[in-house]
Amino acid sequence: MFPKESADLIDLLDKLLQFDPRKRLTAEQALGHPYLKLYHGANSASVPPPTDIAMPFEAAKPGVEQMRELVWQVRLSPPRPASPRASQGRRLGMPARSPLP
């Protein structure tokens, strides 16, 4: 499904996106995953800030069907120019996301 991505990234996503919460990684386990080894032992000053992801629809408390539609809109929307902070995330292998219109 993601042929250009590393096996470690695919493994981490697989473990984070488990439907059954008992099978899903905890935050601590995820942070210890090999894909995030760049951050192992890092202090907060050396870790770049997270990318900005605007999700103003969350304040409206959409229903399940509305949320599905909004997620698809974000997923299918063309990429927008990234902020400098977002480009830091892409250098670390994190995808850029477009804010909702």
Secondary structure as a PSIPRED ss2 file (coil, helix, strand):
# PSIPRED VFORMAT (PSIPRED V4.0)

   1 M C   1.000  0.000  0.000
   2 F C   1.000  0.000  0.000
   3 P C   1.000  0.000  0.000
   4 K C   1.000  0.000  0.000
   5 E C   1.000  0.000  0.000
   6 S C   1.000  0.000  0.000
   7 A H   0.000  1.000  0.000
   8 D H   0.000  1.000  0.000
   9 L H   0.000  1.000  0.000
  10 I H   0.000  1.000  0.000
  11 D H   0.000  1.000  0.000
  12 L H   0.000  1.000  0.000
  13 L H   0.000  1.000  0.000
  14 D H   0.000  1.000  0.000
  15 K H   0.000  1.000  0.000
  16 L H   0.000  1.000  0.000
  17 L C   1.000  0.000  0.000
  18 Q C   1.000  0.000  0.000
  19 F C   1.000  0.000  0.000
  20 D C   1.000  0.000  0.000
  21 P C   1.000  0.000  0.000
  22 R C   1.000  0.000  0.000
  23 K C   1.000  0.000  0.000
  24 R C   1.000  0.000  0.000
  25 L C   1.000  0.000  0.000
  26 T C   1.000  0.000  0.000
  27 A H   0.000  1.000  0.000
  28 E H   0.000  1.000  0.000
  29 Q H   0.000  1.000  0.000
  30 A H   0.000  1.000  0.000
  31 L H   0.000  1.000  0.000
  32 G C   1.000  0.000  0.000
  33 H C   1.000  0.000  0.000
  34 P H   0.000  1.000  0.000
  35 Y H   0.000  1.000  0.000
  36 L H   0.000  1.000  0.000
  37 K H   0.000  1.000  0.000
  38 L H   0.000  1.000  0.000
  39 Y H   0.000  1.000  0.000
  40 H C   1.000  0.000  0.000
  41 G C   1.000  0.000  0.000
  42 A C   1.000  0.000  0.000
  43 N C   1.000  0.000  0.000
  44 S H   0.000  1.000  0.000
  45 A H   0.000  1.000  0.000
  46 S H   0.000  1.000  0.000
  47 V C   1.000  0.000  0.000
  48 P C   1.000  0.000  0.000
  49 P C   1.000  0.000  0.000
  50 P C   1.000  0.000  0.000
  51 T C   1.000  0.000  0.000
  52 D C   1.000  0.000  0.000
  53 I C   1.000  0.000  0.000
  54 A C   1.000  0.000  0.000
  55 M C   1.000  0.000  0.000
  56 P H   0.000  1.000  0.000
  57 F H   0.000  1.000  0.000
  58 E H   0.000  1.000  0.000
  59 A H   0.000  1.000  0.000
  60 A H   0.000  1.000  0.000
  61 K C   1.000  0.000  0.000
  62 P C   1.000  0.000  0.000
  63 G C   1.000  0.000  0.000
  64 V H   0.000  1.000  0.000
  65 E H   0.000  1.000  0.000
  66 Q H   0.000  1.000  0.000
  67 M H   0.000  1.000  0.000
  68 R H   0.000  1.000  0.000
  69 E H   0.000  1.000  0.000
  70 L H   0.000  1.000  0.000
  71 V H   0.000  1.000  0.000
  72 W H   0.000  1.000  0.000
  73 Q H   0.000  1.000  0.000
  74 V H   0.000  1.000  0.000
  75 R H   0.000  1.000  0.000
  76 L H   0.000  1.000  0.000
  77 S C   1.000  0.000  0.000
  78 P C   1.000  0.000  0.000
  79 P C   1.000  0.000  0.000
  80 R C   1.000  0.000  0.000
  81 P C   1.000  0.000  0.000
  82 A C   1.000  0.000  0.000
  83 S C   1.000  0.000  0.000
  84 P H   0.000  1.000  0.000
  85 R H   0.000  1.000  0.000
  86 A H   0.000  1.000  0.000
  87 S H   0.000  1.000  0.000
  88 Q H   0.000  1.000  0.000
  89 G H   0.000  1.000  0.000
  90 R H   0.000  1.000  0.000
  91 R H   0.000  1.000  0.000
  92 L C   1.000  0.000  0.000
  93 G C   1.000  0.000  0.000
  94 M C   1.000  0.000  0.000
  95 P C   1.000  0.000  0.000
  96 A C   1.000  0.000  0.000
  97 R C   1.000  0.000  0.000
  98 S C   1.000  0.000  0.000
  99 P C   1.000  0.000  0.000
 100 L C   1.000  0.000  0.000
 101 P C   1.000  0.000  0.000
